[in-house]
């Protein structure tokens, strides 16, 4: 009964907040820096886009001021919601549109359209999520999904996939790698199940300035975790506490993909102010 009341209150609050959505068209300005999709092969490449980075950050400061007051905004007629997880807020994860996809997810769809127009069979390491529903609704892909839940019919362990070699044109893994201690085996498995000429598109916490990956925690064969840094937990739909982050990756992650056999590995970064796709967004694009 109490849960139903709370749900009804939240629904009413959302209705009111949507009605009060702030129109932010006035924040827009014409500029060649309003949109970016760029490839980076080494750390120094990022410096070539400082003009874009500074423009984006200046725009984001204006957005964040509005977000402190309004949960919903409208830009060019589109409604956006500034979601919060335990009062944590980042434009990368929080700015969702009517599809329920945040900046990171929407940017990944732009990458897929531009880089992989001929992909047919796709492996997505999630199921029954907003992202899954959006990519399935495009009706141009044969999408195979999985979850990590032993005993479930869709269960897959990314360190030991059950799929045959050379099964997929495109493998999609978003915000998984940092939660798997043996992440190098995951990359080898993604290579194995990707078709020759196929690709992996992957996102994970990545620090542009770092050459080397930071290990935040380790785990032994008995399942005992040792924290090397302050524990960091990311939002998880199953675990109330969230899920432990073991790594913040650096540029050596690209070498791990190459060591697994991928012939071409790069980072694709960018944003789109026109669609409020904001924050520091980057994806690994690896070709087999």
Backbone bond lengths (Angstrom), bond angles and torsions (degrees), N, CA, C in turn:
res aa  C-N    CA-C-N  psi(-1)  N-CA   C-N-CA  omega(-1)  CA-C   N-CA-C  phi
1 X - - - 1.447 - - 1.528 111.29 -
2 X 1.349 115.48 -45.71 1.461 121.02 -179.78 1.525 110.01 -63.40
3 X 1.356 116.54 -41.25 1.456 121.05 179.06 1.531 110.93 -61.60
4 X 1.325 115.37 -40.28 1.464 119.93 179.77 1.527 111.57 -64.98
5 X 1.337 114.95 -39.10 1.469 119.73 178.50 1.527 110.36 -65.10
6 X 1.341 115.71 -45.22 1.467 119.88 179.56 1.521 110.87 -62.14
7 X 1.335 116.23 -40.28 1.456 120.28 179.12 1.530 110.90 -63.56
8 X 1.337 115.91 -41.39 1.465 120.61 179.42 1.529 110.81 -65.17
9 X 1.335 116.43 -39.13 1.468 120.94 178.86 1.524 110.31 -64.45
10 X 1.355 116.16 -45.13 1.469 119.65 179.15 1.528 111.27 -61.53
11 X 1.329 115.51 -40.23 1.466 119.71 179.60 1.525 110.47 -62.81
12 X 1.333 116.14 -43.31 1.466 120.33 178.92 1.525 111.08 -63.93
13 X 1.338 116.04 -41.18 1.459 120.38 178.87 1.525 111.32 -62.24
14 X 1.334 116.02 -40.74 1.458 120.13 179.67 1.527 111.73 -64.36
15 X 1.324 115.86 -39.84 1.463 120.23 178.65 1.526 110.25 -60.68
16 X 1.335 115.91 -45.07 1.464 120.75 179.82 1.525 110.49 -65.48
17 X 1.349 116.84 -44.12 1.460 120.63 -178.03 1.527 111.59 -64.69
18 X 1.329 116.49 -38.60 1.472 119.60 177.29 1.527 110.56 -63.97
19 X 1.341 115.65 -40.66 1.464 119.68 179.92 1.526 111.37 -64.00
20 X 1.335 116.34 -27.81 1.463 121.55 -178.61 1.527 112.51 -96.93
21 X 1.328 116.63 11.52 1.464 120.59 -177.19 1.531 111.38 -52.29
22 X 1.302 115.74 134.32 1.462 122.36 -177.91 1.522 110.38 -83.33
23 X 1.317 117.75 128.10 1.455 121.60 174.07 1.522 108.84 -79.61
24 X 1.327 116.88 122.12 1.465 119.96 -174.83 1.534 111.66 -116.29
25 X 1.309 116.93 23.48 1.470 119.58 176.49 1.531 111.22 -55.63
26 X 1.316 116.43 -30.19 1.463 120.77 -176.66 1.530 112.70 -66.08
27 X 1.343 117.23 -17.62 1.465 120.20 179.56 1.527 112.51 -78.30
28 X 1.324 115.36 -17.55 1.466 120.19 -176.22 1.525 111.16 -74.88
29 X 1.325 115.67 143.91 1.457 121.05 171.77 1.519 109.22 -142.18
30 X 1.314 116.31 142.91 1.459 120.53 178.81 1.528 109.79 -66.64
31 X 1.335 115.38 129.93 1.454 119.84 179.90 1.521 109.10 -164.04
32 X 1.327 117.95 146.71 1.474 120.38 173.79 1.524 111.98 -67.19
33 X 1.339 116.36 -11.16 1.465 121.21 -178.74 1.526 113.14 -94.27
34 X 1.321 117.58 7.86 1.469 119.57 -177.48 1.525 113.40 -68.14
35 X 1.323 116.18 -18.84 1.463 119.78 -175.72 1.512 109.33 -146.10
36 X 1.339 115.70 141.74 1.462 119.91 179.24 1.521 110.08 -148.16
37 X 1.344 116.19 136.20 1.452 122.47 164.81 1.518 105.63 -139.42
38 X 1.319 117.06 111.19 1.457 121.64 -171.55 1.527 110.95 -131.97
39 X 1.328 115.10 151.27 1.459 121.79 178.39 1.525 109.84 -102.80
40 X 1.318 115.35 136.60 1.461 122.23 178.05 1.528 108.79 -125.78
41 X 1.324 116.33 129.40 1.464 120.22 177.98 1.520 112.07 -109.72
42 X 1.333 116.09 -16.29 1.462 120.80 177.68 1.522 108.96 -150.43
43 X 1.322 116.08 163.72 1.464 121.76 -173.70 1.518 112.14 -57.12
44 X 1.310 116.64 -37.84 1.462 120.55 -175.60 1.527 112.28 -66.26
45 X 1.330 117.65 -22.49 1.466 120.77 -178.88 1.523 112.23 -62.43
46 X 1.335 116.77 -28.73 1.466 120.75 -176.45 1.528 111.36 -62.66
47 X 1.337 116.49 -29.53 1.465 120.75 -178.43 1.523 111.80 -64.46
48 X 1.334 117.32 -21.86 1.464 120.56 -179.30 1.527 112.50 -68.84
49 X 1.334 116.25 -13.08 1.461 120.00 -173.99 1.523 112.37 -118.88
50 X 1.347 116.22 25.51 1.462 119.80 -178.82 1.528 112.02 -63.16
51 X 1.324 116.73 -33.50 1.464 119.70 177.92 1.530 109.95 -61.36
52 X 1.322 116.23 -42.45 1.460 121.08 178.47 1.525 110.84 -67.38
53 X 1.319 116.18 -43.03 1.460 120.52 -178.65 1.519 111.25 -61.47
54 X 1.318 116.59 -44.85 1.463 120.70 -179.87 1.528 111.28 -64.84
55 X 1.328 117.20 -39.65 1.459 120.71 178.06 1.520 110.44 -63.64
56 X 1.349 116.15 -45.68 1.471 119.92 -179.94 1.522 110.85 -61.46
57 X 1.310 118.08 -45.69 1.460 120.98 -177.67 1.526 111.53 -64.89
58 X 1.323 116.87 -36.20 1.459 120.46 177.35 1.525 110.27 -63.48
59 X 1.332 116.38 -42.77 1.469 120.76 177.61 1.529 110.52 -65.26
60 X 1.324 116.75 -40.74 1.461 120.61 -177.89 1.531 112.09 -65.11
61 X 1.320 117.43 -32.46 1.470 119.85 175.97 1.522 110.88 -59.91
62 X 1.313 116.37 -40.35 1.468 120.66 178.12 1.525 110.87 -66.96
63 X 1.326 115.83 -40.61 1.466 120.61 179.15 1.521 110.76 -63.75
64 X 1.327 116.88 -42.82 1.465 120.89 -177.41 1.523 111.84 -64.97
65 X 1.316 117.22 -33.17 1.466 119.72 175.95 1.519 110.71 -63.14
66 X 1.327 116.36 -40.86 1.462 120.50 177.75 1.514 110.37 -67.88
67 X 1.337 116.66 -40.44 1.470 121.24 -177.21 1.521 112.37 -64.48
68 X 1.319 117.40 -22.51 1.468 120.09 177.61 1.518 112.09 -68.41
69 X 1.339 116.12 -19.85 1.464 120.92 -177.08 1.522 112.97 -113.25
70 X 1.318 116.12 -35.92 1.469 120.84 -173.87 1.526 111.10 -116.12
71 X 1.342 116.20 134.44 1.465 120.73 175.54 1.520 111.42 -84.20
72 X 1.329 116.28 -23.76 1.464 121.61 179.91 1.524 109.62 -126.79
73 X 1.334 115.67 141.85 1.458 121.28 174.64 1.527 108.66 -135.65
74 X 1.313 115.36 162.36 1.460 120.87 173.61 1.529 109.04 -123.53
75 X 1.336 114.04 135.57 1.462 119.36 174.61 1.517 108.13 -135.80
76 X 1.323 115.86 121.98 1.465 122.41 -176.93 1.529 111.27 53.19
77 X 1.336 115.89 37.85 1.456 121.97 175.94 1.511 115.76 85.73
78 X 1.327 118.16 -8.19 1.464 121.76 -179.73 1.520 110.69 -94.67
79 X 1.329 116.01 134.33 1.465 121.85 -179.92 1.527 109.84 -88.52
80 X 1.335 115.99 132.38 1.470 121.80 177.62 1.525 109.21 -124.67
81 X 1.322 114.78 146.18 1.462 121.40 -178.34 1.522 109.29 -117.65
82 X 1.322 116.12 130.44 1.458 121.26 175.28 1.527 109.02 -92.23
83 X 1.323 115.87 91.24 1.464 121.57 -179.65 1.519 111.10 -73.78
84 X 1.312 115.91 153.46 1.455 121.25 175.02 1.512 109.74 -132.93
85 X 1.339 116.49 140.04 1.458 122.23 175.12 1.513 107.62 -113.48
86 X 1.340 115.43 111.11 1.474 120.42 -177.74 1.525 111.04 51.57
87 X 1.320 115.20 43.51 1.456 122.41 178.82 1.531 113.55 65.44
88 X 1.358 116.96 10.65 1.454 120.57 173.22 1.526 108.02 -89.38
89 X 1.317 116.35 142.88 1.455 119.15 -174.40 1.514 110.66 -143.52
90 X 1.322 116.33 128.69 1.459 121.90 170.77 1.520 107.57 -145.53
91 X 1.310 116.29 140.97 1.465 119.89 -178.93 1.524 111.01 -64.83
92 X 1.307 117.15 -25.43 1.469 121.92 178.20 1.512 111.76 -61.18
93 X 1.348 115.79 -41.21 1.459 120.89 -174.21 1.522 113.35 -107.40
94 X 1.322 117.60 -16.33 1.460 119.63 -166.08 1.521 115.26 -103.52
95 X 1.311 117.83 -21.42 1.467 119.73 -172.29 1.528 109.85 -89.23
96 X 1.338 116.74 95.42 1.463 121.44 -176.84 1.527 110.66 -105.37
97 X 1.338 114.88 151.17 1.458 119.46 175.18 1.532 109.08 -106.65
98 X 1.339 117.33 -163.45 1.465 120.71 -175.10 1.530 112.72 -64.67
99 X 1.334 117.39 -18.59 1.463 120.68 178.90 1.528 112.24 -79.17
100 X 1.331 116.71 -12.01 1.461 120.63 -175.67 1.511 113.60 83.77
101 X 1.344 117.26 6.75 1.461 121.69 -178.24 1.520 110.83 -97.25
102 X 1.330 115.67 137.05 1.457 120.13 179.09 1.531 110.78 -84.64
103 X 1.323 116.27 -177.31 1.466 120.91 -176.95 1.522 111.94 -56.79
104 X 1.328 116.09 -46.72 1.467 120.58 -177.98 1.526 111.20 -59.96
105 X 1.329 116.70 -45.85 1.460 120.66 -177.88 1.525 111.73 -66.40
106 X 1.338 116.44 -41.97 1.458 119.92 -178.12 1.526 111.07 -67.74
107 X 1.339 116.22 -35.47 1.462 119.17 176.92 1.522 111.01 -66.51
108 X 1.329 117.19 -36.26 1.469 119.97 178.85 1.523 111.09 -63.19
109 X 1.329 117.81 -36.37 1.462 120.63 177.40 1.525 110.82 -65.99
110 X 1.336 117.13 -36.81 1.467 120.29 175.70 1.532 110.78 -63.17
111 X 1.338 116.35 -39.36 1.470 120.50 178.39 1.525 110.18 -64.11
112 X 1.325 116.48 -44.47 1.471 120.35 -179.71 1.518 110.66 -59.30
113 X 1.325 117.00 -44.09 1.472 120.74 -179.46 1.521 111.05 -62.58
114 X 1.324 116.53 -39.33 1.464 120.19 -174.91 1.518 112.61 -82.54
115 X 1.325 117.69 -39.73 1.456 120.85 -171.39 1.531 114.02 -96.78
116 X 1.327 117.51 -27.82 1.465 119.16 -172.80 1.534 112.12 -128.38
117 X 1.334 118.02 52.82 1.468 119.73 -176.10 1.522 113.82 -65.90
118 X 1.345 117.22 -20.87 1.459 120.32 -176.69 1.526 113.75 -100.81
119 X 1.327 116.93 2.84 1.472 119.75 178.60 1.522 110.06 -65.25
120 X 1.316 116.00 139.47 1.467 120.87 179.23 1.529 111.22 -118.78
121 X 1.330 115.39 -57.20 1.469 118.59 -177.78 1.527 109.63 -96.25
122 X 1.326 115.44 120.68 1.460 122.07 -173.73 1.525 110.40 -120.81
123 X 1.323 115.20 139.11 1.465 121.14 171.34 1.521 108.57 -108.31
124 X 1.328 116.50 124.10 1.463 123.51 179.62 1.523 108.33 -119.51
125 X 1.334 116.51 126.13 1.463 120.32 -174.34 1.532 111.96 -85.71
126 X 1.313 116.15 45.01 1.463 122.63 173.17 1.517 107.99 -159.32
127 X 1.312 116.34 164.57 1.466 120.17 -176.61 1.527 110.84 -146.26
128 X 1.333 114.41 141.18 1.466 121.90 175.42 1.526 111.78 58.26
129 X 1.314 116.23 35.40 1.462 122.42 175.39 1.526 108.12 -104.49
130 X 1.322 116.41 170.89 1.464 120.05 176.71 1.521 110.59 -59.58
131 X 1.330 116.44 -38.15 1.469 120.00 179.73 1.523 110.56 -65.57
132 X 1.326 116.34 -46.06 1.471 121.06 178.75 1.524 110.26 -56.83
133 X 1.314 116.55 -46.14 1.468 120.57 -177.53 1.527 111.10 -65.16
134 X 1.327 116.97 -38.75 1.463 119.93 -179.17 1.526 111.94 -67.81
135 X 1.318 117.20 -43.30 1.467 118.92 -177.81 1.527 110.49 -73.78
136 X 1.331 117.52 -31.01 1.463 120.70 176.64 1.523 110.85 -69.02
137 X 1.320 116.86 -34.86 1.467 121.31 -179.05 1.524 113.38 -69.98
138 X 1.337 116.45 -12.01 1.452 119.07 177.21 1.523 111.64 -71.07
139 X 1.337 116.30 -19.74 1.472 123.16 174.34 1.526 113.67 57.75
140 X 1.312 117.36 28.85 1.461 119.21 177.51 1.528 112.11 -124.96
141 X 1.335 115.25 1.40 1.454 119.44 -177.99 1.527 111.28 -125.88
142 X 1.320 114.95 149.45 1.456 122.27 167.56 1.525 105.86 -95.38
143 X 1.325 116.82 101.40 1.461 122.01 -170.63 1.526 111.06 -100.38
144 X 1.325 115.98 124.33 1.463 123.35 173.38 1.520 107.37 -106.17
145 X 1.332 117.94 128.99 1.464 121.62 -177.55 1.521 111.06 -120.21
146 X 1.316 115.69 163.49 1.466 120.42 176.36 1.516 109.51 -152.60
147 X 1.320 116.02 165.62 1.457 123.49 172.52 1.522 108.55 -136.56
148 X 1.316 116.71 159.72 1.461 119.79 174.60 1.522 108.26 -96.04
149 X 1.324 115.46 95.12 1.448 121.55 -179.36 1.527 108.47 -155.72
150 X 1.342 116.82 89.27 1.470 120.26 -177.44 1.525 111.88 -49.54
151 X 1.326 115.34 132.13 1.456 120.88 -178.99 1.510 113.41 98.84
152 X 1.339 116.23 -21.42 1.460 119.96 179.02 1.522 109.43 -80.40
153 X 1.331 116.46 147.69 1.453 120.77 -177.86 1.529 111.86 -62.86
154 X 1.331 117.82 -25.32 1.461 121.66 -179.20 1.534 112.85 -97.11
155 X 1.332 116.43 6.89 1.469 119.60 -176.44 1.528 111.88 -62.67
156 X 1.334 114.64 131.53 1.454 121.46 170.40 1.521 108.65 -139.41
157 X 1.329 115.34 136.23 1.455 122.45 172.56 1.522 106.14 -97.52
158 X 1.327 116.94 117.18 1.458 120.00 -174.97 1.519 113.29 -64.45
159 X 1.326 118.07 -14.67 1.467 119.85 175.63 1.524 111.87 -87.61
160 X 1.340 116.54 -5.15 1.464 120.34 -178.32 1.530 109.07 -157.01
161 X 1.313 116.88 70.19 1.458 121.55 -176.73 1.526 111.36 -70.65
162 X 1.310 116.19 148.57 1.471 120.71 -178.61 1.530 112.50 -92.24
163 X 1.318 118.03 -2.30 1.458 121.17 -178.06 1.528 111.03 -75.30
164 X 1.330 114.95 154.27 1.464 121.12 179.11 1.521 111.05 -70.67
165 X 1.328 116.17 160.38 1.456 120.89 174.11 1.528 109.87 -58.50
166 X 1.315 116.22 146.41 1.469 122.37 171.98 1.528 112.32 56.73
167 X 1.327 116.63 48.00 1.466 121.25 -175.04 1.526 113.85 -92.81
168 X 1.339 118.63 -29.93 1.463 120.23 -166.46 1.530 112.71 -125.92
169 X 1.325 114.66 143.84 1.462 120.75 172.84 1.524 111.17 -73.76
170 X 1.321 115.85 -32.57 1.463 121.20 -174.88 1.521 109.61 -148.66
171 X 1.333 116.60 128.39 1.466 122.28 175.41 1.527 108.62 -111.12
172 X 1.330 116.13 129.54 1.460 122.44 -177.86 1.520 109.93 -115.50
173 X 1.319 116.41 123.03 1.463 121.46 177.96 1.523 108.21 -137.67
174 X 1.330 115.74 116.54 1.454 120.38 -174.81 1.524 110.87 -121.01
175 X 1.340 115.18 118.86 1.461 122.12 175.76 1.524 111.94 59.44
176 X 1.327 116.36 38.37 1.468 122.33 174.63 1.520 111.41 -105.34
177 X 1.323 116.19 -43.58 1.461 122.01 -164.96 1.518 113.27 -57.97
178 X 1.334 116.94 -38.04 1.469 120.60 -176.60 1.519 113.03 -68.84
179 X 1.331 117.22 -13.33 1.466 121.59 -177.75 1.528 112.62 -99.82
180 X 1.326 117.21 3.46 1.461 121.84 -176.34 1.519 108.68 -117.29
181 X 1.342 117.84 111.40 1.471 120.12 -176.33 1.529 113.27 -54.04
182 X 1.327 117.46 -42.16 1.463 121.41 -178.22 1.531 109.61 -93.48
183 X 1.321 116.70 61.49 1.465 120.47 -172.76 1.524 112.49 -68.67
184 X 1.333 117.92 -26.18 1.464 119.77 -179.89 1.525 111.49 -66.56
185 X 1.326 116.83 -34.13 1.462 120.13 175.96 1.525 110.73 -68.15
186 X 1.335 116.71 -34.99 1.468 120.71 176.41 1.529 109.69 -58.74
187 X 1.316 116.93 -45.83 1.460 121.17 -178.95 1.523 110.70 -63.45
188 X 1.323 116.88 -38.75 1.471 120.42 176.84 1.521 111.08 -64.09
189 X 1.321 117.27 -38.80 1.459 121.13 179.04 1.522 111.43 -68.58
190 X 1.319 117.04 -39.97 1.462 119.80 176.74 1.523 110.38 -63.10
191 X 1.318 117.00 -37.98 1.462 120.33 175.35 1.523 110.76 -62.25
192 X 1.304 116.92 -44.28 1.471 121.08 -176.62 1.515 112.05 -60.64
193 X 1.334 118.04 -43.09 1.466 120.72 -173.37 1.533 112.84 -87.40
194 X 1.346 117.14 -6.37 1.460 120.87 177.61 1.525 109.97 -85.14
195 X 1.318 116.52 138.53 1.461 121.32 178.71 1.529 110.61 -70.02
196 X 1.333 117.87 151.45 1.464 119.41 171.63 1.527 110.04 -56.51
197 X 1.315 116.52 131.64 1.454 120.99 -175.30 1.517 112.83 85.22
198 X 1.343 116.95 -7.87 1.462 121.81 177.52 1.513 111.49 -83.67
199 X 1.338 115.55 -179.68 1.455 120.28 -172.15 1.531 112.22 -137.71
200 X 1.323 113.96 159.69 1.460 123.14 167.43 1.522 107.29 -117.00
201 X 1.326 116.07 134.00 1.460 122.39 172.87 1.513 106.64 -118.81
202 X 1.325 116.58 119.95 1.464 120.68 -169.96 1.518 110.62 -140.58
203 X 1.334 115.59 141.67 1.465 120.20 172.31 1.518 109.49 -125.64
204 X 1.324 114.85 148.75 1.462 122.90 178.71 1.527 106.76 -164.45
205 X 1.334 118.81 160.80 1.468 119.78 177.72 1.528 110.72 -55.74
206 X 1.307 116.58 124.49 1.462 122.00 -174.21 1.519 108.44 -137.90
207 X 1.314 116.39 132.12 1.461 121.49 -179.41 1.524 108.61 -108.24
208 X 1.336 115.90 110.76 1.462 121.32 -175.73 1.530 112.42 -53.62
209 X 1.330 116.09 -36.95 1.465 119.95 -172.61 1.524 113.32 -77.94
210 X 1.346 117.77 -12.84 1.465 120.77 -171.69 1.526 113.11 -97.97
211 X 1.327 115.87 127.31 1.468 120.16 173.52 1.523 110.42 -73.19
212 X 1.324 116.44 -37.59 1.462 121.45 -173.73 1.527 111.64 -111.01
213 X 1.317 114.62 148.93 1.461 122.00 176.71 1.526 110.34 -70.72
214 X 1.324 116.08 138.76 1.464 121.92 176.70 1.526 108.46 -93.94
215 X 1.315 116.91 124.40 1.465 121.85 175.12 1.518 108.38 -92.55
216 X 1.317 115.90 116.71 1.460 121.28 -176.43 1.525 112.31 -91.42
217 X 1.339 116.35 -26.20 1.463 120.88 -178.38 1.520 109.36 -157.17
218 X 1.316 116.39 155.07 1.465 122.16 175.39 1.520 108.83 -127.98
219 X 1.327 116.06 164.48 1.459 121.04 178.55 1.522 108.47 -140.44
220 X 1.346 116.87 137.44 1.457 119.81 -179.06 1.531 111.10 -95.07
221 X 1.319 116.18 -177.69 1.464 120.98 -176.52 1.522 112.83 -65.30
222 X 1.323 117.52 -20.68 1.466 121.36 178.23 1.525 111.92 -88.48
223 X 1.309 116.54 0.92 1.456 120.21 179.48 1.513 114.01 83.96
224 X 1.323 117.19 13.14 1.464 120.99 -179.94 1.532 109.96 -86.22
225 X 1.311 115.55 127.16 1.463 121.50 -176.15 1.524 110.14 -95.34
226 X 1.316 116.01 134.06 1.464 122.31 172.49 1.522 107.99 -112.75
227 X 1.330 115.84 122.39 1.458 121.00 -179.59 1.521 109.44 -90.47
228 X 1.326 115.89 119.67 1.456 121.28 177.86 1.522 111.46 -90.75
229 X 1.320 115.43 -21.29 1.462 123.04 176.40 1.523 108.14 -136.42
230 X 1.319 116.34 171.87 1.464 120.59 177.97 1.526 109.14 -53.02
231 X 1.349 118.44 126.90 1.469 120.50 -178.75 1.522 111.86 -55.39
232 X 1.323 114.45 137.07 1.462 121.01 178.98 1.524 108.30 -124.63
233 X 1.323 116.11 124.55 1.457 120.78 -179.02 1.525 109.49 -116.84
234 X 1.326 114.84 137.75 1.452 120.89 178.34 1.520 110.15 -106.46
235 X 1.322 115.93 153.73 1.457 120.53 -178.20 1.519 112.40 -58.08
236 X 1.321 116.16 137.73 1.459 121.98 -179.28 1.530 108.39 -140.78
237 X 1.347 117.64 133.85 1.468 119.48 -177.42 1.517 114.10 -68.94
238 X 1.348 117.29 -15.91 1.461 121.09 -176.26 1.522 112.01 -102.97
239 X 1.334 116.38 -42.01 1.462 120.86 -174.86 1.529 110.69 -98.18
240 X 1.335 118.55 116.32 1.476 121.79 -177.88 1.526 113.25 -56.49
241 X 1.346 116.46 -38.55 1.454 120.23 -179.02 1.521 111.54 -70.36
242 X 1.322 116.42 -23.66 1.454 121.49 -171.23 1.519 109.15 101.87
243 X 1.310 116.47 -177.12 1.459 121.08 -176.89 1.520 109.83 -119.40
244 X 1.323 116.04 136.84 1.461 122.40 -173.03 1.522 111.65 -66.71
245 X 1.318 115.57 136.19 1.459 122.61 175.50 1.531 108.84 -96.53
246 X 1.334 116.47 122.07 1.465 121.71 -179.25 1.526 112.94 -92.43
247 X 1.349 116.54 -24.44 1.468 119.30 -172.09 1.526 112.39 -141.39
248 X 1.324 114.65 147.54 1.450 123.19 159.82 1.533 105.02 -117.21
249 X 1.310 117.01 116.90 1.457 120.62 -169.05 1.519 112.67 -83.27
250 X 1.347 113.79 153.56 1.457 122.51 174.35 1.514 109.08 -121.81
251 X 1.334 115.89 -169.01 1.457 120.79 -174.18 1.521 113.50 -65.64
252 X 1.315 117.94 -18.59 1.463 119.71 176.82 1.529 112.20 -65.60
253 X 1.341 117.47 -14.45 1.468 119.87 176.20 1.529 110.70 -61.35
254 X 1.333 117.36 -35.08 1.460 120.01 178.46 1.525 110.62 -63.69
255 X 1.337 116.63 -36.27 1.459 120.57 177.50 1.528 111.30 -66.01
256 X 1.327 116.53 -34.73 1.470 119.96 178.18 1.520 110.52 -63.67
257 X 1.315 117.43 -38.90 1.464 120.42 175.96 1.527 110.82 -64.83
258 X 1.321 117.10 -41.95 1.465 120.24 179.10 1.525 111.00 -65.63
259 X 1.339 116.48 -39.45 1.462 120.37 178.37 1.523 111.66 -62.89
260 X 1.345 116.25 -29.25 1.465 120.69 179.27 1.525 111.48 -75.70
261 X 1.345 117.45 -14.11 1.452 120.32 176.84 1.513 115.47 122.51
262 X 1.328 118.20 -9.88 1.460 120.23 -179.31 1.533 110.24 -63.69
263 X 1.329 115.82 136.17 1.458 120.39 -173.88 1.523 112.82 -84.91
264 X 1.315 116.56 -27.36 1.464 121.35 -179.56 1.523 108.62 -137.97
265 X 1.326 115.89 128.30 1.470 121.06 -179.62 1.525 108.46 -137.36
266 X 1.319 116.07 129.92 1.462 120.24 178.70 1.520 109.34 -151.11
267 X 1.308 115.00 167.72 1.456 121.87 173.96 1.520 108.04 -104.65
268 X 1.319 116.12 135.00 1.457 121.44 171.47 1.522 107.12 -110.28
269 X 1.308 115.83 123.79 1.463 121.55 -178.82 1.526 109.24 -126.15
270 X 1.307 116.31 162.83 1.451 119.23 178.39 1.516 113.31 161.24
271 X 1.330 115.15 -169.86 1.462 122.68 -178.83 1.520 106.97 -167.55
272 X 1.313 116.85 173.82 1.471 121.63 176.23 1.525 108.22 -151.68
273 X 1.310 116.07 99.21 1.462 121.78 -178.64 1.519 111.44 -60.43
274 X 1.336 116.75 -33.53 1.456 121.07 -178.46 1.527 111.97 -59.70
275 X 1.346 117.16 -29.29 1.462 122.20 -177.33 1.532 111.67 -115.73
276 X 1.328 116.76 16.46 1.473 122.49 -177.44 1.523 111.58 50.58
277 X 1.314 116.10 39.92 1.470 121.57 169.05 1.521 105.31 -92.32
278 X 1.345 115.14 102.09 1.457 120.59 -164.91 1.522 112.65 -129.17
279 X 1.318 115.09 175.87 1.450 125.67 177.04 1.535 109.76 83.87
280 X 1.337 115.89 -177.31 1.459 121.05 179.68 1.524 108.31 -82.38
281 X 1.325 116.68 104.57 1.447 122.61 -176.61 1.524 109.66 -112.54
282 X 1.315 116.19 131.33 1.460 118.70 177.01 1.521 110.12 -151.40
283 X 1.325 113.75 147.84 1.454 121.42 -179.85 1.521 109.44 -135.94
284 X 1.320 115.65 143.00 1.463 121.39 170.47 1.528 107.27 -81.35
285 X 1.335 116.12 128.81 1.459 122.29 171.84 1.519 107.46 -116.64
286 X 1.315 116.86 114.83 1.465 121.82 -176.67 1.525 109.51 -123.14
287 X 1.331 115.81 131.50 1.469 121.24 -179.92 1.516 110.36 -108.99
288 X 1.324 115.63 136.19 1.462 120.61 178.10 1.530 109.77 -89.09
